[in-house]
Amino acid sequence: MSELMLPIVITAVADPAAEGFIASTLFAQGWSVVFRAIDWDCLESYANENPEGAKNALLIYASDLTDISKLRVNEIAPKFRQIIGFASANNSNPEFAELSQVPAAAGDLVTLVRGFVRAPMLRTLAQMPQPLRKAKIFAVGSAGSHTGCTLISINLAMELSNLGRSTLLIEANFRAPSISAMLAMRNIGSDSSWKTIAPQLSLYEITQDQAGDVDSVMSRASNEFDYVIVDIGSIAGLSNRLTDRRWTSTMTTWCCDQADELMVVARSDYLGLLRLNQVIELLLQTSVRPKLSFVLNLKSPGKRGDLEQSRFLAATTPLKPLRVRTITKDARAVLAAEDERATLIESNERSAVRKSIAELASEISS
């Protein structure tokens, strides 16, 4: 299985309801369920007759399969790329006592399988409940290019800190990291921990060296700060990235599995709305745990802006977002902040764009 391909899946589950749930849930994500074994002999025959297909496949089995044993599982495991086991609903086989049952929710199943595909040696087959933590975590993603995703991330973090909330801003836009440049900060990526850049505001950058420690980094951040804002950049091709094992997809996948809210930023022009609709199609087919929200940035003034907002609302409504926000175009204020390498509140706190982001910060912190 190449790093950009979605998994090929083989199921070996006797309970038709459980197998149907697993197969249909993964199929809905765009994953190919190529074989569905009903007993162990059937599974072994497939593996022996299709060695090339098996070695590129993810095997999902359950302890209720006829003639299953731990020995047989261990013998067949090398023939598959990866295997995941689940306990049956009434599991009485002591050989499989360590297995957990199939998650009841589709999102939990997808999150578990997705994480196991990316890092099988680091995952356990537990139910993966949302962890208890102090911080609220917001991932800010871009529906296309030049949406203002980074600008909004920086200034939302600043506004939250200005409200007295301890806030961590994380640079995780691996394709085009910009936060350090926009704030004239140096050597952020080389720091082993976050760097305080303003009262109640810290900055951290996920680089290739830190990508393998994302779980521990986010665990520490979640217990130290009130809010964590993660700039993940473009989320185009989201389905592929969520099973991509390259380091550049690590933070996006973590956010889609663990963040409290995924905030999608889109431009208001024709191409911006086109890219937004493409991302929405992906989100309709992809299970993510965070609640969804949308921000229409660079909205035109007057009647044209009203039309842009109407189209934006029509596109986002099917996803039943937690919140929908619009930010009016204010090129002068944005350019002034860029020239000064400062946040909007530092450059021109009375600007319309700054007030819009301040209102968003107040809304999510209330």
C-alpha positions in Angstrom: 0.0 0.0 0.0 1.6 3.3 -1.0 1.5 6.1 1.4 -1.0 8.0 -0.7 -3.4 5.1 -1.2 -6.5 4.5 0.9 -6.4 1.1 2.6 -7.6 -2.1 1.0 -9.6 -3.9 3.6 -10.5 -7.6 4.1 -13.1 -8.5 6.9 -13.3 -11.8 8.7 -16.3 -11.3 11.1 -19.0 -13.9 11.6 -21.7 -11.6 13.1 -23.4 -10.1 10.0 -24.5 -7.0 11.8 -21.0 -6.2 13.1 -19.4 -7.0 9.7 -21.9 -5.0 7.8 -21.3 -2.0 10.1 -17.5 -2.3 9.7 -17.6 -2.8 5.9 -20.2 0.0 5.2 -18.5 2.5 7.5 -15.1 2.0 5.9 -16.5 1.9 2.4 -18.2 5.2 3.1 -14.7 6.6 3.7 -13.7 5.6 0.2 -11.8 2.5 1.5 -12.0 -0.6 -0.7 -13.5 -3.7 1.0 -12.3 -6.4 -1.4 -13.2 -9.6 0.5 -15.5 -10.6 3.3 -14.6 -14.0 4.9 -17.3 -15.9 6.7 -15.1 -18.5 8.4 -11.4 -19.1 9.0 -10.9 -21.6 6.1 -12.4 -19.1 3.7 -9.9 -16.4 4.9 -7.0 -18.8 4.6 -8.0 -19.8 1.1 -8.1 -16.2 0.0 -4.7 -15.4 1.5 -3.1 -18.4 -0.2 -4.7 -17.8 -3.5 -4.2 -14.0 -3.6 -0.8 -13.4 -1.9 -0.2 -10.1 -3.6 -3.6 -8.7 -2.7 -3.3 -10.0 0.9 0.1 -8.4 1.6 -1.2 -5.0 0.6 -4.4 -5.3 2.7 -5.6 -4.5 6.2 -7.3 -7.5 7.8 -10.1 -6.8 10.3 -11.1 -9.9 12.2 -13.4 -10.7 15.1 -13.0 -13.5 17.7 -16.4 -15.0 16.7 -15.0 -16.4 13.5 -15.5 -20.1 13.2 -12.3 -22.2 14.0 -10.3 -19.1 15.0 -7.4 -19.4 17.4 -4.6 -17.2 18.5 -2.1 -19.6 16.9 -3.9 -19.3 13.5 -4.1 -15.5 13.8 -0.3 -15.4 14.4 0.3 -17.8 11.5 -1.7 -15.8 9.0 -0.7 -12.3 10.2 2.6 -12.1 8.1 0.5 -12.6 4.9 -1.3 -9.2 5.5 0.1 -5.8 5.7 -1.6 -5.1 9.0 -4.3 -6.8 11.1 -6.8 -5.5 13.6 -8.8 -7.8 15.9 -12.1 -7.1 17.8 -13.8 -9.1 20.4 -17.3 -10.5 19.7 -20.2 -9.1 21.6 -20.3 -12.2 23.8 -16.6 -13.1 23.8 -15.8 -16.0 26.0 -12.6 -17.1 24.4 -9.7 -16.4 26.9 -7.2 -16.3 24.0 -8.8 -13.0 22.9 -9.5 -11.4 26.3 -7.3 -8.4 25.4 -9.4 -7.4 22.4 -12.0 -4.6 22.6 -15.4 -4.8 21.0 -16.2 -3.0 17.8 -16.9 0.7 18.6 -20.6 1.6 18.5 -20.1 4.8 16.6 -18.9 5.1 13.1 -16.7 8.0 13.9 -14.9 6.0 16.7 -14.4 3.1 14.3 -12.9 5.3 11.6 -10.7 7.1 14.1 -9.4 3.8 15.5 -8.7 2.2 12.2 -7.2 5.4 10.7 -4.8 5.7 13.6 -3.8 2.1 13.5 -3.1 2.3 9.7 -0.8 5.2 10.3 1.0 3.9 13.4 0.1 0.3 14.3 2.8 -0.1 16.9 1.8 3.0 18.8 -1.9 2.2 19.0 -4.0 0.0 21.3 -7.4 -1.3 20.3 -9.3 0.6 23.0 -12.4 2.5 22.5 -10.5 5.8 22.2 -12.8 8.1 24.2 -12.2 11.9 24.0 -9.6 12.6 26.7 -10.3 14.8 29.7 -8.2 18.0 29.3 -8.1 21.6 30.3 -7.8 23.1 26.9 -10.3 23.6 24.0 -8.5 22.8 20.8 -9.4 24.5 17.5 -7.9 23.4 14.2 -8.0 26.1 11.5 -8.0 24.7 8.0 -8.0 26.3 4.6 -10.4 25.5 1.8 -8.0 26.4 -1.0 -5.1 28.8 -1.1 -4.7 32.4 0.1 -7.8 32.2 2.3 -6.4 34.1 5.3 -6.3 30.9 7.4 -2.9 31.8 9.0 -4.0 35.4 9.6 -7.1 34.3 11.4 -5.2 31.7 13.4 -2.7 34.3 14.6 -5.3 36.9 15.5 -7.8 34.5 17.0 -5.0 33.3 19.4 -4.1 36.9 20.2 -7.6 37.9 20.9 -8.1 34.9 23.2 -5.0 35.8 25.1 -6.2 39.4 25.3 -9.3 38.0 27.0 -7.1 36.6 29.7 -7.1 33.0 28.4 -3.8 31.2 28.3 -3.4 30.3 24.6 -1.0 28.2 22.5 -0.7 28.9 18.8 0.7 26.0 16.8 2.2 26.2 13.4 1.3 23.0 11.6 1.0 24.2 8.0 3.8 22.0 6.7 3.3 23.0 3.0 3.6 26.7 3.6 4.6 27.6 7.2 4.0 31.4 7.7 3.4 32.3 11.3 7.0 32.8 12.2 7.6 35.0 9.2 4.4 37.0 9.7 5.4 37.7 13.3 9.1 38.2 12.6 10.0 35.3 14.9 13.1 33.2 14.4 14.1 29.6 15.3 10.7 28.6 16.5 11.0 25.2 14.9 14.2 24.4 16.7 12.7 25.0 20.2 11.8 21.8 22.1 8.9 23.5 23.8 6.6 26.5 23.2 7.9 30.1 23.3 6.1 32.9 25.1 5.6 35.7 22.6 3.0 37.9 24.4 1.2 37.9 27.8 -0.9 34.7 27.9 0.2 33.7 24.4 2.8 31.1 23.3 3.9 29.8 20.0 5.1 26.3 18.9 5.9 24.8 15.5 5.5 21.1 14.6 8.5 20.2 12.4 9.5 16.8 11.0 11.6 16.2 14.2 8.6 16.8 16.4 6.0 15.0 14.2 6.6 11.7 15.9 5.8 13.2 19.4 2.6 14.9 18.5 0.5 12.9 21.0 2.7 13.8 23.9 3.1 17.4 22.8 -0.7 17.8 22.5 -1.2 16.0 25.8 1.1 18.5 27.6 -0.5 21.5 25.8 -4.0 20.3 26.5 -3.3 20.3 30.2 -1.3 23.6 30.4 -3.3 26.0 28.3 -7.0 27.2 28.1 -7.0 27.2 24.3 -4.9 25.7 21.6 -5.2 27.1 18.0 -3.6 24.9 15.3 -3.0 26.3 11.9 -3.1 23.1 9.7 -3.2 24.9 6.3 -5.0 23.5 3.3 -7.4 20.5 3.9 -7.8 19.7 0.2 -7.5 16.0 -0.3 -8.5 15.4 3.3 -9.5 11.7 2.9 -6.1 10.7 1.5 -4.2 12.7 4.2 -6.0 10.9 7.0 -4.5 7.6 6.1 -1.2 9.0 4.8 1.7 7.9 7.0 4.0 10.7 6.1 5.0 13.2 8.8 3.3 16.1 7.0 -0.2 14.5 7.7 0.4 13.8 11.4 -1.1 17.0 12.8 -4.0 17.1 10.4 -5.0 13.6 11.4 -4.5 14.3 15.1 -6.8 17.3 14.8 -9.5 15.4 12.8 -9.4 12.7 15.6 -9.0 14.8 18.7 -9.7 18.5 18.3 -12.9 20.1 19.6 -13.6 22.2 16.5 -12.4 22.2 12.9 -12.8 25.8 11.5 -12.7 25.9 7.7 -11.7 29.2 6.2 -12.8 30.0 2.6 -12.5 33.0 0.3 -15.6 34.7 -1.0 -14.7 34.8 -4.7 -15.7 32.2 -7.4 -12.7 30.0 -7.0 -12.8 30.3 -3.2 -16.4 29.0 -3.2 -15.5 26.3 -5.7 -12.7 25.1 -3.4 -15.1 25.2 -0.5 -17.6 23.0 -2.2 -14.9 20.5 -3.0 -13.9 20.4 0.7 -17.5 20.1 1.8 -17.9 17.1 -0.5 -14.9 15.5 1.2 -16.3 16.3 4.7 -19.6 14.7 3.8 -17.8 11.5 3.0 -15.2 11.6 5.8 -15.7 11.0 9.5 -14.0 13.6 11.7 -14.5 14.0 15.5 -14.4 17.8 15.8 -17.5 19.9 15.4 -17.4 21.9 12.2 -17.5 25.6 11.7 -16.9 27.9 8.7 -15.5 31.3 8.2 -16.1 33.3 5.0 -13.1 35.6 4.7 -12.6 38.6 2.5 -16.4 39.2 2.0 -17.1 42.1 -0.4 -19.0 45.1 0.9 -22.6 45.9 -0.2 -24.9 43.8 -2.4 -22.0 41.7 -3.8 -21.1 40.7 -0.3 -24.7 39.7 0.5 -24.7 37.4 -2.6 -21.4 35.9 -1.5 -22.7 35.3 2.0 -25.9 33.7 0.6 -23.9 31.2 -1.5 -21.6 30.5 1.4 -24.6 29.7 3.7 -26.2 27.5 1.1 -23.0 25.5 0.7 -22.3 25.0 4.4 -25.8 24.4 5.7 -25.9 20.6 4.8 -23.0 20.0 7.3 -25.0 21.6 10.1 -22.0 23.6 11.4 -21.6 24.7 14.9 -21.0 28.3 13.8 -20.7 30.3 10.6 -18.9 33.6 10.5 -18.1 36.2 7.8 -15.2 38.6 7.8 -15.4 41.6 5.5 -12.5 42.5 3.3 -10.2 45.1 4.9 -7.0 45.1 2.8 -5.6 48.3 4.4 -5.7 46.9 8.0 -4.3 43.6 6.9 -1.4 45.1 4.9 -0.6 47.5 7.8 -0.3 44.5 10.2 1.8 42.6 7.7 4.1 45.6 7.2 4.5 45.9 11.0 4.9 42.2 11.5 2.2 42.5 14.2 -1.3 41.3 15.0 -4.3 43.3 14.1 -5.0 44.5 17.7 -1.4 45.9 17.8 -1.6 47.5 14.4 -5.2 48.9 14.3 -7.5 47.7 17.0 -10.5 49.6 15.5 -10.3 48.0 12.1 -13.4 46.0 11.0 -11.4 42.8 10.4 -9.9 43.0 13.9 -13.4 43.5 15.5 -14.8 40.5 13.5 -12.1 38.2 14.9 -12.4 39.7 18.4 -16.1 38.8 18.2 -15.3 35.3 17.2 -12.9 34.9 20.1 -15.5 36.2 22.5 -18.1 33.7 21.1 -15.9 30.7 21.5 -14.6 31.6 24.9 -18.0 32.3 26.4 
